[in-house]
Amino acid sequence: MGTARAEEGTDRAVSTGRINRTKGIALAAITSTAVAAGVFFIQTGADADPKPTLEQAKAQVAALQHKAEEAGESANDLRGQISAASARVKALQAGIAKQQTQVDAVKRQIGSLAVAGYQTSGMTTTAQLLLSSNPDQFLSQASTAQAFAGQQNSALRRYQDAQGKLTDLQASEQTELAALQSVQAKQNALKQQIQTNLDAAEKVLDKLSDAERARIQAENEKEAEEARDSRPSRDGDRMDLPVPVSGRAGIAVQVAMAQLGDPYVWGADGPDSFDCSGLMMYAWGKAGVSLPHSSKAQQSEGRPVSKSQLMPGDLVFYYSPTSHVAMYIGNGRIVHASRPGKPVKTDPIDLMPYNGAVRPG
């Protein structure tokens, strides 16, 4: 359906474009500790408050970026509903087209029967018998005419049945379209929340001096460069991983680690930018395991594992309700696309509030 296709196009279009400008780039050098501590900033107060210190601005922006990610993952969680509703609408439209063909075929048959009946409708049966040059043949034809009338009645019944089924299908299509549009509206509202929080973060940075913003920009660039430099080196087909791991999990870890330094973009699932669930979807997809593009949905994929039994490749979830996902890589560390303005990077597993883990595949 056109609406669904348009929506799929916009799923991947929302990004942190404004973050990539000089002011926006400055958003990245925010301490993860501030996010883990749950620092919250009210935008209405930001406009009236005096100029924050550099550390206060970092904490405020970190909280707003985290809110943007929460909205982004909630929007991602609606992807499955939109996909399923779009599939139902498409199936109903195919059924409507098929049923319309049947209705049209019966209508043509009824038309042909009506024309044939009209050709003898202006004269009584007795008159036709008297004027017939071959009375025996006419009586035989009259018997056939009775059967012909029965065909008309049967065709009319078939038309009523076919038209009734078509009407039911069309009503179902309208119901599914309404449901699809409702979910799409919810997702659009969440997308707006993403941008609202990012705009609020930029307003915080507007209160800093040029030198302070330049300092944050330099910190951001350095963090991205260090993340890229920490990509594991290769020895032939083997990658130097923190902990040796093989099989599908090994492939997933290799792929995730190879993305270190790539930017966070909401709705992106590679190959050059990612959001948190998009990175997990991309890495495990390369290992032959299909995952949904949603941290909440990914928590239902695979076998739950305890924190003490984590192995490289396991998906680790954070916050309640779940709004972030990372991949365990061993030695108490994770790799993840952390939030808007931050590159794909590694961090300690306890950086954020832990909320469970699963083992895909």
Legacy VTK file of the C-alpha trace (Angstrom):
# vtk DataFile Version 3.0
C-alpha trace
ASCII
DATASET POLYDATA
POINTS 361 float
0.000 0.000 0.000
1.250 3.486 -0.798
0.898 4.729 2.797
2.863 1.788 4.152
5.601 2.191 1.550
5.885 5.889 2.326
6.142 5.108 6.013
8.904 2.555 5.384
10.811 5.269 3.575
10.498 7.675 6.527
11.497 4.974 9.086
15.049 5.301 7.969
14.981 8.990 7.133
14.805 10.488 10.672
18.364 11.184 11.772
20.424 13.439 13.907
21.222 15.699 10.981
21.234 18.798 13.084
23.574 17.045 15.525
26.113 16.799 12.697
26.452 20.591 12.514
28.993 22.313 14.717
26.509 22.754 17.528
25.091 19.317 17.056
28.448 17.610 16.958
29.074 19.079 20.357
26.231 16.990 21.743
28.357 13.859 21.696
30.942 14.465 24.421
28.528 13.796 27.265
29.471 11.651 30.238
27.655 8.344 30.274
27.589 8.580 34.055
25.080 11.418 33.826
22.701 9.278 31.785
23.057 6.303 34.122
22.264 8.548 37.069
19.037 9.604 35.391
19.628 13.363 35.291
16.537 15.064 33.874
16.231 18.557 32.482
13.005 20.528 31.925
13.148 22.530 28.736
10.821 25.259 29.967
13.221 26.003 32.763
16.238 25.963 30.443
15.116 29.045 28.591
14.756 31.032 31.822
17.766 29.687 33.754
21.121 31.429 33.652
23.983 30.087 31.572
24.912 26.580 32.803
28.438 25.489 33.496
30.040 23.190 30.965
29.468 20.134 33.163
25.851 21.118 33.844
25.242 21.509 30.114
26.749 18.081 29.466
24.479 16.501 32.075
21.382 18.239 30.703
22.177 17.266 27.127
22.908 13.663 28.162
19.469 13.378 29.737
17.774 14.850 26.671
19.697 12.540 24.337
18.616 9.579 26.443
14.994 10.695 26.200
15.417 10.927 22.425
16.704 7.347 22.340
13.802 6.144 24.486
11.339 7.700 22.040
13.277 6.203 19.134
13.131 2.671 20.519
9.424 3.075 21.279
8.953 4.105 17.648
11.020 1.098 16.569
8.768 -1.151 18.632
5.817 -0.151 16.416
7.603 -1.369 13.288
6.302 -4.914 13.758
2.727 -3.732 14.138
3.008 -1.548 11.045
4.543 -4.369 9.021
1.855 -6.856 10.084
-0.974 -4.394 9.434
0.471 -3.514 6.022
0.647 -7.208 5.132
-3.002 -7.686 6.122
-4.080 -4.706 4.045
-2.103 -6.004 1.061
-3.693 -9.455 1.389
-7.174 -7.939 1.598
-6.529 -5.792 -1.458
-5.447 -8.876 -3.393
-8.598 -10.660 -2.234
-10.754 -7.692 -3.262
-9.221 -7.658 -6.735
-9.855 -11.388 -7.138
-13.427 -11.123 -5.857
-14.121 -8.142 -8.113
-13.099 -10.278 -11.091
-15.668 -12.906 -10.050
-18.386 -10.279 -9.611
-17.651 -8.816 -13.043
-17.757 -12.270 -14.657
-21.205 -13.032 -13.176
-22.451 -9.588 -14.217
-21.399 -10.281 -17.809
-23.204 -13.628 -17.729
-26.362 -11.988 -16.415
-26.132 -9.394 -19.187
-25.865 -12.064 -21.852
-28.867 -13.926 -20.436
-30.897 -10.725 -20.292
-30.217 -9.921 -23.967
-31.185 -13.420 -25.046
-34.387 -13.265 -23.030
-35.362 -9.876 -24.433
-35.300 -11.176 -28.004
-38.448 -13.322 -27.372
-40.125 -11.223 -24.682
-42.454 -9.235 -26.997
-44.709 -12.136 -28.076
-46.821 -14.617 -26.099
-45.952 -18.279 -26.177
-49.305 -19.099 -27.863
-48.716 -16.564 -30.638
-45.209 -17.871 -31.212
-46.624 -21.408 -31.477
-49.304 -20.379 -34.007
-46.864 -18.494 -36.182
-44.144 -21.080 -36.010
-43.427 -22.926 -39.264
-42.355 -25.937 -37.225
-44.580 -26.332 -34.118
-42.709 -29.416 -32.866
-39.390 -27.567 -32.960
-40.920 -24.576 -31.163
-42.276 -26.739 -28.327
-38.804 -28.188 -27.916
-37.358 -24.658 -27.776
-39.978 -23.598 -25.221
-38.809 -26.374 -22.940
-35.277 -25.078 -23.364
-36.492 -21.546 -22.524
-37.763 -22.735 -19.170
-34.324 -24.086 -18.409
-32.903 -20.787 -19.621
-35.005 -18.897 -17.058
-33.612 -21.156 -14.355
-30.105 -20.214 -15.449
-30.973 -16.525 -15.009
-32.136 -17.115 -11.451
-29.032 -19.122 -10.622
-26.792 -16.404 -12.062
-28.554 -13.766 -9.982
-27.994 -15.793 -6.814
-24.321 -16.217 -7.653
-24.029 -12.477 -8.233
-25.596 -11.696 -4.856
-23.204 -14.077 -3.100
-20.160 -12.719 -4.929
-21.148 -9.111 -4.310
-21.757 -9.858 -0.618
-18.267 -11.325 -0.227
-16.779 -8.321 -2.015
-18.558 -5.917 0.322
-17.282 -7.832 3.367
-13.711 -7.732 2.073
-13.941 -4.012 1.403
-15.240 -3.390 4.937
-12.366 -5.422 6.388
-9.891 -3.443 4.314
-11.224 -0.162 5.709
-10.938 -1.506 9.266
-7.331 -2.603 8.716
-6.457 0.680 7.026
-7.791 2.598 10.005
-5.741 0.429 12.395
-2.618 0.906 10.280
-3.057 4.671 10.147
-3.540 4.774 13.927
-0.241 2.971 14.569
1.528 5.146 12.019
0.223 8.248 13.798
1.633 6.950 17.104
5.005 6.347 15.474
5.014 9.820 13.936
4.303 11.344 17.361
7.281 9.445 18.795
9.482 10.666 15.954
8.469 14.196 16.865
9.494 13.505 20.450
12.941 12.487 19.198
13.411 15.793 17.405
11.895 17.827 20.248
14.454 16.443 22.692
17.329 16.972 20.273
16.188 20.564 19.673
16.046 21.128 23.431
19.593 19.777 23.757
20.776 22.191 21.104
19.176 25.084 22.987
21.219 24.109 26.030
24.369 24.276 23.951
23.319 27.661 22.572
23.914 29.054 26.057
27.577 28.010 26.033
30.372 30.131 24.692
31.967 29.447 21.316
35.058 28.151 23.102
33.024 25.738 25.219
31.185 24.392 22.196
34.469 23.994 20.346
35.847 22.058 23.288
32.885 19.672 23.264
33.206 19.262 19.499
36.871 18.349 19.863
36.016 15.817 22.568
33.394 14.312 20.273
35.783 13.985 17.380
38.414 12.439 19.615
35.949 9.870 20.986
34.862 8.832 17.496
38.473 8.572 16.345
39.466 6.468 19.356
36.503 4.170 18.734
37.541 3.652 15.117
41.134 3.047 16.141
40.002 0.355 18.589
38.434 -1.776 15.871
40.000 -5.225 16.177
42.825 -5.944 13.783
42.643 -8.877 11.389
45.056 -11.710 10.874
43.835 -13.183 7.623
40.229 -14.153 8.213
40.573 -13.948 11.989
39.774 -10.888 14.071
41.566 -10.009 17.286
38.565 -10.054 19.675
38.629 -9.310 23.424
37.600 -12.910 24.170
37.932 -15.834 21.729
34.519 -16.837 20.404
33.442 -19.003 17.484
30.306 -19.998 15.638
27.428 -17.632 14.967
28.128 -15.646 18.117
31.705 -15.151 16.934
30.511 -13.756 13.618
28.043 -11.426 15.360
30.728 -10.078 17.706
33.170 -9.566 14.838
30.607 -7.637 12.822
29.549 -5.465 15.763
33.144 -4.647 16.699
33.941 -3.773 13.088
31.421 -0.908 13.351
33.237 0.898 16.171
33.250 4.630 15.483
30.173 4.606 13.217
27.580 7.269 14.100
24.266 6.782 15.888
21.268 7.508 13.631
17.733 6.642 14.701
16.157 3.944 12.532
19.477 3.002 10.887
20.606 -0.624 10.663
23.829 -0.245 8.694
26.097 -0.494 7.013
27.533 2.901 8.025
25.247 4.117 10.836
23.081 2.467 13.485
20.736 2.855 16.382
21.096 0.414 19.279
18.689 -2.275 18.061
19.733 -1.682 14.442
23.332 -2.612 15.311
22.238 -5.874 16.967
19.956 -6.648 14.022
22.804 -6.005 11.565
25.469 -7.986 13.445
23.367 -11.063 14.123
21.878 -10.851 10.619
25.374 -11.362 9.215
25.518 -14.514 11.353
22.300 -15.802 9.793
19.969 -14.922 12.676
17.035 -12.608 11.978
16.135 -10.112 14.715
13.400 -7.452 14.825
14.420 -3.791 14.799
13.365 -3.061 18.378
15.178 -3.503 21.686
11.945 -4.505 23.419
11.119 -7.076 20.718
14.689 -8.427 20.700
14.365 -9.264 24.388
11.880 -11.966 23.382
14.273 -13.477 20.822
16.520 -16.243 22.079
17.074 -17.975 25.408
17.209 -15.831 28.570
20.559 -16.026 30.370
21.626 -14.789 33.791
24.185 -12.046 34.147
26.685 -14.483 35.637
26.385 -16.798 32.615
26.850 -14.184 29.891
28.897 -15.170 26.851
30.164 -13.024 23.949
27.363 -12.335 21.472
24.581 -12.289 24.089
22.205 -9.332 23.916
22.086 -7.219 27.078
19.094 -4.966 27.812
18.852 -1.799 29.868
16.301 0.405 31.667
12.730 -0.425 32.660
10.822 -0.603 30.446
13.522 -1.761 28.040
14.776 1.057 25.833
18.377 0.073 25.024
20.243 -3.032 23.867
23.948 -3.852 23.623
26.093 -6.909 22.866
28.265 -8.562 25.474
31.854 -9.018 24.236
33.480 -10.528 27.323
35.580 -9.213 30.226
32.609 -7.305 31.616
32.204 -5.085 28.543
29.621 -4.404 25.852
29.593 -2.927 22.369
26.642 -0.710 21.436
25.304 2.278 19.539
24.753 4.270 22.687
22.624 7.311 21.832
22.314 10.314 19.461
25.629 12.070 18.997
27.710 9.127 20.203
29.641 6.654 18.043
29.381 2.889 18.232
31.722 2.098 21.117
32.536 -0.274 23.949
31.645 0.380 27.586
31.460 -1.427 30.942
28.414 -3.676 31.220
27.187 -1.806 34.317
27.196 1.592 32.613
23.354 1.605 32.559
20.573 -0.002 34.630
20.689 -3.719 33.701
17.398 -5.371 32.652
18.234 -8.882 31.461
19.938 -10.717 28.610
19.178 -13.308 25.934
21.254 -15.589 23.722
20.087 -15.439 20.058
20.403 -18.271 17.593
LINES 1 362
361 0 1 2 3 4 5 6 7 8 9 10 11 12 13 14 15 16 17 18 19 20 21 22 23 24 25 26 27 28 29 30 31 32 33 34 35 36 37 38 39 40 41 42 43 44 45 46 47 48 49 50 51 52 53 54 55 56 57 58 59 60 61 62 63 64 65 66 67 68 69 70 71 72 73 74 75 76 77 78 79 80 81 82 83 84 85 86 87 88 89 90 91 92 93 94 95 96 97 98 99 100 101 102 103 104 105 106 107 108 109 110 111 112 113 114 115 116 117 118 119 120 121 122 123 124 125 126 127 128 129 130 131 132 133 134 135 136 137 138 139 140 141 142 143 144 145 146 147 148 149 150 151 152 153 154 155 156 157 158 159 160 161 162 163 164 165 166 167 168 169 170 171 172 173 174 175 176 177 178 179 180 181 182 183 184 185 186 187 188 189 190 191 192 193 194 195 196 197 198 199 200 201 202 203 204 205 206 207 208 209 210 211 212 213 214 215 216 217 218 219 220 221 222 223 224 225 226 227 228 229 230 231 232 233 234 235 236 237 238 239 240 241 242 243 244 245 246 247 248 249 250 251 252 253 254 255 256 257 258 259 260 261 262 263 264 265 266 267 268 269 270 271 272 273 274 275 276 277 278 279 280 281 282 283 284 285 286 287 288 289 290 291 292 293 294 295 296 297 298 299 300 301 302 303 304 305 306 307 308 309 310 311 312 313 314 315 316 317 318 319 320 321 322 323 324 325 326 327 328 329 330 331 332 333 334 335 336 337 338 339 340 341 342 343 344 345 346 347 348 349 350 351 352 353 354 355 356 357 358 359 360
